[in-house]
C-alpha cells in the first residue's frame, strides 16, 4: 500500500510540473497573440486552440490525480 501511495504522489508531482509548464506556455502564447485578431493567421489560431485544449485536458487529469492522492491519504488515515 505504501509503495502505491508513493507512486501516486510522484505521478501527481510530475503532473503538477507539466501543468505549470503548459500554463506558462499558454500565457506566453496569449502575450504574443494579444495584438492579433482571431483568425488573422489560421495556423497561429489553430495552434492556440490546440494549446488551450491540451491545457484543459491536462488540468482535468491533474485534478483527478490530486483527488487520488487525497483518497489514498484518507484510506491510510482510516486504517
SULUR-V302917 format. One record per pair of residues at least 24 apart in sequence whose ideal C-beta (glycine too) atoms are under 10 Angstrom apart, sorted by the first residue. I is the first residue (numbers start at 0). J is the second residue. If there is no record, write none. Layout:
I&J ; I&J
//
This chain:
0&71 ; 0&74 ; 0&75 ; 0&78 ; 1&71 ; 1&75 ; 3&71 ; 4&67 ; 4&68 ; 4&71 ; 4&72 ; 4&74 ; 4&75 ; 5&71 ; 7&64 ; 7&65 ; 7&67 ; 7&68 ; 7&70 ; 7&71 ; 7&72 ; 8&64 ; 8&67 ; 8&68 ; 8&71 ; 8&72 ; 10&61 ; 10&64 ; 10&67 ; 10&68 ; 11&61 ; 11&63 ; 11&64 ; 11&65 ; 11&66 ; 11&67 ; 11&68 ; 11&69 ; 11&71 ; 12&64 ; 12&68 ; 13&61 ; 13&64 ; 14&57 ; 14&58 ; 14&60 ; 14&61 ; 14&62 ; 14&63 ; 14&64 ; 14&65 ; 15&61 ; 15&64 ; 15&65 ; 16&61 ; 17&57 ; 17&60 ; 17&61 ; 18&54 ; 18&57 ; 18&58 ; 18&60 ; 18&61 ; 18&62 ; 18&64 ; 19&61 ; 20&57 ; 21&50 ; 21&51 ; 21&53 ; 21&54 ; 21&55 ; 21&56 ; 21&57 ; 21&58 ; 21&61 ; 22&54 ; 22&57 ; 22&58 ; 24&50 ; 24&53 ; 24&54 ; 25&50 ; 25&51 ; 25&53 ; 25&54 ; 25&55 ; 28&54
//
